[in-house]
Amino acid sequence: MNKDQFLSRRRALFAGAAVLGAVGAAGTVQVLTADPGSPVRSSAAPAAGAQAKRAALRPSAYRLQPIAGYGPVRGTAARTLVRHQPFLRMSGRGKTMVLTFDDGPDPRYTPQVLRTLKAHKVRAMFFVCGEMAAGHKDLLRRMADEGHVVGNHTWSHPLLTRLTRAEIRSQMERTCDVIEEGTGERPGWFRAPYGAWNRAAFQIGAELGMEPLAWTVDTLDWTSPGADAIEGRVIKGAAPGVVVLGHDAGGDRTQSVTALRDYLPRLLDSGYHIIVPRRHST
């Protein structure tokens, strides 16, 4: 698959994910609209016209309705815990934040992001797609060598709620293998494309030894709103424990790189510490 086909499919799925609830292989999921009090279940019809367009521009608006607690994976050791909701925030002392970048690595933009992080002695999390990572294992190694966390963002960025359990496992497991080949370690974190989670994704992720991480602040950089707008969303959303979502691939990320160069020193000057979380955080 060439890059244009990959991006076209990604954009089409992104728009669909924002307006559709889906039935996962292991059960029904529930997504939320921009109004947290108005759940849209999997039987909901797609929005139309302007409503659909607005929904497609609000990737943070849909979230799996959390099921309280977590439990062991059926048929596996009791110590394997399955979370029924992704982490949205991270605990830490004082003013701590987490920066995350999805969809890479991309040889055009990922090195620029890495250089900026290194210049400020900051570590971040990169949720990579196996399809992208397979040809750029040198960048995976560089991420690991510079102290960043390399997480699993599936192989080809599909909407997991439309896949069978076997397909979800393949998407995750193949990417785990590529990450291990590039970094020497299996990933400890995963993120569902489009923020669309279901029970099967949580279970399979746990079986593969990974914790689920979502985000708190969405830069919406994939919409190309301008570097100033991206920076403004990060600065406005800054707070202890916040997880910021950005992208280092999936399109022209020049604005994302420019914004990072501006907002990162501002965060540090404001007293924030940028951290990478430990697994099994609560």
N, C-alpha and C positions, 0 to 999 in steps of 0.2 A: 504494500500500500504506500503510495507517495504522500508527501506532506500535505498537499492540497486536499487530497481525498480524506486524509486523517482529520484535518481541520474542519472540513465541510461536515463530515459525519459528527464530529464533536459538537459543532454549533447546533446542528439539528437536534441532537439528543439533549443538549443543554436546554433548549427551548421547551422540548417535550417534558423534561424532568420537572420543570417549574410549574407546569399546569396539570400534570397527571399524577394521580396516586396509582400505584401498581401493586399487583399481588405477587409476592415473592414465592420462591419455590417452597419455603418453609412456613408460609402463612401470610396474612394480610398485614400491610403496613399502613400507617396513618401519617399524613403529612399535614403541615400547618401552612395556612396562608399568611399574608403579612399581618393579619390580625390574629394574635395567639389564641384568642377565644373562639376562633372559627375554624375548627378542623375540617379538612376535606378528605374524605375516605376514598378508598381505592375505586369505588364505584362512580366517583364524580366524573362528569363529562368535561372535556377540555374547554377552557375558556375560549372566547372568540374575540376577534378584532383587537381593539385597543387593550382590552383586558388581558388577552394573551400576551401582547407585546410587553405590557407592564410587568406581567408575571415573569417573563423571560429575562427581564433586567434586574430581578431581585433574587439571585441565587441563595442569599441567606434566609429568604423568607420561608423556605420549606425545611422542616426538621422532622425527624421521626419522633412521634409522641413517646416520651420515655416510659418504659415499663419499670416500675420500681425494683431496685436490687439487681442481683446477678446470681448465677448458679452454675453448677458443673455441666460440662458438655455430656450429653447422654452417650453412654458407651465408652467414655474416656475416664481417665483418672480423676478423682474428686478434686484434686488440686488445680485442675484446669478450669479457670473461672471464665464465664461468659458474661460480659457486660451487656446490658440491654439498652444502653444509651451511650453515645460517644462522649468523651471528655470535651467540654466547651471552654473550660478555664483550667488553669494550672496553679496549684498552690505554691507558694514560695515566700521567702522572707522579704519584707519591704516592698518596694515598687519593682516588681518583676513582670516581664512580658515575654512572650514567645513569638518569634517570627517564623512563618512557614511559607514555602514556595512549592507550587504544584506544577505537574505536567511535564517536567524536564526529564533528563537534562537536554539543553539545547546549546550547541557549540557557539552560537552567536551571543546569547544572553547570560547563560549560566556562569561562564568565566567572569563576566563583569560583576554579577552579583557576588561571586566569591571574593573578588578583589576588594569590593567595598566592605564586605563583612570583615575580611582580614585586616584592612586598614584601620578598622575600629575595634579590633580584637573581640569580635562578636561571633557567637555560634548560633546557627539556625537549624531548621528542619527542612529537608527536601523530600517531598512525596513524589517519587518518580514513577513514570509509566514504563513498563518493561519494553514496550515497542520502541520507545525512545532510548532507553538506557542500554539496550543490547548493542547498539553501535557506538556507544560513548562510555565504555567502562572506565576509561581513563578519568573521566569527570567524576564518576562514582568514587574511584580511589582518591581523587583529590578532595572530594567532600569529606570522606572519612579521615583522611590524613590531617585535614585542617580542623577536625573536631566537631564537624556537623553530624547530625543524625540523618540517616537515609531511610525513609519510610516507603511503604508499598502503596501505590495508587492504581493498582491493577495493571494489566498488560496493555489494553487498548482503550481504556477510559470508557467502558460501556455503562449503561444504566443497569446496575446490578439487580434491581427489582424486577427486571424483565428476563433474567437468566435462570436456568436451572441450577440446582446445587452443584452439579458436576461442572457446569460452565463457570460458576463463581470460583470454585476451587481451582480450576485451571488458570483463570485470570490472576488469582492471587499467588498460586504456587509457582507458576512460571516466572513471575516477577521476583518472588523470593529468591529463586535460583539465580537470576541475573544479578540481583543485588549482592548475593553471597559471592558470586564469581568476581564481581568488581571490587568489593570491600573486604572480603574474607569473613564476613559475618552475616547471619540471617537477620532480616529486619525485625525490630521489636514493636513497630507502630504501623498502622495502616489507616488510610482515609478513603471513604467511598466516593467515587466520582459524583459530582453534582450534589454532594451531601445527602444522597438517597440511600438510606440504610434499611436493611430488613433483618429478620431473625437469622436467616441463613448466613448473611454476611458476618454478623457478630459471632456466630458459632464457628464458622470456618476460620475466621481470623484468629479466634482463640486457639483452635486446634493447631494452627500454624505458629502459635506462640507470639501473637501480636495483640497490641492494645489499640482500640479505636480512638482517633482524635479528629474532632471537627474544628470549629473556629468560632470566635466571638466577634471579631471585626473583619468584615469583607471589604477589601479595597475596591472591588468591582473593576480592577484594572483590565480585565478581559474585554470590557466595553470601550476601551480607549477613551476615557473621559478627560485625559490630560494629566500631566504629572502633578500639577497643583491640586487637582481634585483628589488624586490618590493620596498625596501627602496629607491633605486636609482630613480625609477620613481616618487615617491612622492617628494623627494628632488628636482629633476630636474624640476618638474612641479609646485612647490610651487610658489604662487603669490597671491596678494590680491584678495579675492573673490572666490578663487578656491574651488570646491567641489570634494573631493577625494572619489573614489569608492573602497571599500574593501569588504571582505566577512568574516563572522564569522560562516558560515555553508556551506552545499552543498558539502562537501568532507573533505579531510584532510587539515585543516587550520593551521597546526603547523607553516608553513612558514609565514603566515599572522600575527600570534601572535608574532613570533620572530621579524619580520620586524617592527611591531608597537612599540615594546619595544625599538627599535633603532631609528626609524625616529621621533617619537613623541618628545623626549627630544631635538633632533637636531632642530626641528621646533621651539620649545619654546625658545631654546637658541639663535636662529636667530631672535627673536623678534616677532614671529607670535603668534596671539591669536586664539585659536580654539573656535569657537562659534557654537551655534545652531540658525538657522534663525527664525525670526518671520513670521507668516503667512501673506499672502497678501503683500509680499515684491515686489519691482519693480526694 
